[in-house]
Amino acid sequence: MKSINEIQDEIIEEFSDFEDWMDKYQLLIDLGNEQQPLEEQYKNEQNLIDGCQSRVWLQCDAEDGKLVFRAESDALIVKGIVTLLIKVLSGHTPDEILNSELYFIEQIGLKEHLSPTRSNGLLAMVKQMRMYALAYKAKGL
C-alpha cells in the first residue's frame, strides 16, 4: 500500500503533464467519471456534505482497521475533486488520515483555479473526511 504522500506525489506528477487549465479540468472530469457510482442507499441527508454548492455525498466504512471512502456528486468537476481526495485518503488508518498534510491541492493549482464556493466545498469535504477519521479513532479503530 502506498503512503498518502506517495499518492499525492503521483497526482502532482499526473497534473504537471498539462499546462492548460481546460485540460486539467478535463482530467478531473475523467477521474470523476471513472468512479463507481455510490449506491442509492448512501445518497441520504446524513451523508450530504454541508458547505458544498453542489450536492456531495460521502460514505465512510471501516475495513480491517482502515477507512474506505466512497462518494458521489451531481457536479462533474466536484466529483473529480472528491475522487482525488478518496484516491489519497481511502484505505488508510484514522491516524494516517489525521496526520496527513494535503499539499497536492495547492501543488496542482487547484486552490487558485476554483471559485470561492468550490474552494469552500473542497475544504468541507476534507473536513468531513477528517471528522470520520476522528470518530473512528474515538471508537478505538
Secondary structure by P-SEA (a helix, b strand, c coil): cccaaaaaaaaaaaaaccccaaaaaaaaaaaaaaccccccccccccccccccccbbbbbbbbcccbbbbbbccccaaaaaaaaaaaaccccccaaaaaaccccccccccccccccaaaaaaaaaaaaaaaaaaaaaaaacc
